[in-house]
Amino acid sequence: MARRGNREGTICRRKDGRWCGAVTLGYDPKAGKPIRKFFYGRTRQEVAEKLTRILRDHHLGLLPATKERMEFGSWLWTFLDLYKKPEIRPSTYELYAGILRLHLPEKLAHTP
């Protein structure tokens, strides 16, 4: 079996029979250590599918590279732009964006 390249993840079998997958998503600037995401499954195929999904989401920018908590307001804007914008009409997007701009209180927007 060929080796995986850098940032392609790792799949291995544990002593208890389960399969484990791990992928490096970036580096923590404060500690200087890699940020690794681990996941488990009953079969190798199940773990490989999870690995593919996580790598795809990471490359699309859907997973945060750091462990920092996101503020609620920025998460709402991210949700609107990434998840809702492709499936709604432009006029509906403008309506939702206006609602966020006008009615999202500052105190709530800065809540982690």
C-alpha positions in Angstrom: 0.0 0.0 0.0 1.4 3.4 -0.9 2.0 6.1 1.6 -0.2 9.1 1.9 1.2 12.5 1.2 1.4 15.4 3.6 -2.0 16.7 4.8 -3.9 13.6 3.4 -4.6 12.1 6.8 -3.9 8.8 8.5 -6.0 5.6 8.8 -4.9 2.8 11.2 -6.5 -0.1 13.1 -6.6 0.1 16.9 -6.0 -2.8 19.3 -9.7 -3.0 20.1 -10.6 -3.6 16.5 -12.0 -0.2 15.6 -10.4 2.0 12.9 -9.0 5.4 13.6 -8.5 8.3 11.3 -6.6 11.5 11.9 -5.9 14.6 9.9 -3.8 17.7 10.5 -5.9 20.9 10.0 -3.3 23.5 10.7 -1.1 24.8 13.5 -1.9 26.5 16.7 0.0 29.9 16.5 0.1 30.2 20.3 1.4 26.7 21.2 3.1 26.0 17.8 1.6 22.5 17.8 -0.4 20.9 15.0 -4.2 20.8 15.3 -5.3 17.2 14.7 -8.8 15.9 14.3 -9.5 12.3 15.2 -12.4 10.2 14.3 -13.3 6.5 14.6 -15.4 3.9 12.8 -16.1 0.2 12.7 -14.8 -0.3 9.2 -11.9 1.1 7.2 -14.3 2.3 4.5 -16.4 4.2 7.0 -13.2 6.0 8.3 -12.0 6.7 4.8 -15.4 8.4 4.0 -15.2 10.5 7.1 -11.6 11.5 6.2 -12.6 12.5 2.7 -15.5 14.5 4.0 -13.4 16.3 6.6 -10.6 17.1 4.1 -13.2 18.4 1.6 -14.8 20.6 4.3 -11.4 21.9 5.3 -10.4 22.8 1.8 -13.7 24.6 1.2 -13.1 26.6 4.4 -16.0 25.1 6.4 -13.8 23.9 9.2 -11.9 26.3 11.3 -8.1 25.9 11.2 -7.7 26.9 14.8 -9.5 26.0 18.0 -10.5 29.6 18.6 -14.2 30.0 19.3 -16.1 32.0 16.7 -18.4 34.8 17.6 -22.1 34.4 17.0 -22.4 37.3 14.6 -19.5 36.1 12.4 -20.9 32.6 12.5 -24.3 33.9 11.3 -22.7 35.7 8.3 -20.6 32.6 7.5 -23.7 30.5 7.6 -25.6 32.9 5.4 -22.8 33.2 2.8 -21.7 29.5 2.7 -24.8 27.5 3.3 -27.8 29.6 2.4 -26.6 31.8 -0.5 -26.2 29.0 -3.0 -29.8 27.7 -2.5 -31.8 30.9 -2.2 -32.7 33.7 -4.6 -30.6 36.9 -4.6 -33.5 39.0 -3.4 -34.0 36.6 -0.4 -30.2 36.8 0.3 -30.4 40.6 0.4 -33.4 40.4 2.7 -31.7 38.1 5.1 -28.5 40.2 5.0 -30.5 43.3 5.7 -32.2 41.7 8.7 -28.8 40.7 10.1 -27.3 44.1 9.5 -30.2 46.0 11.1 -31.5 43.6 13.8 -28.5 41.7 15.2 -27.6 43.4 18.5 -23.9 44.1 19.1 -23.9 42.3 22.4 -25.3 39.2 20.8 -23.0 39.5 17.8 -19.9 39.4 20.0 -21.0 36.4 22.1 -18.7 33.4 21.6 
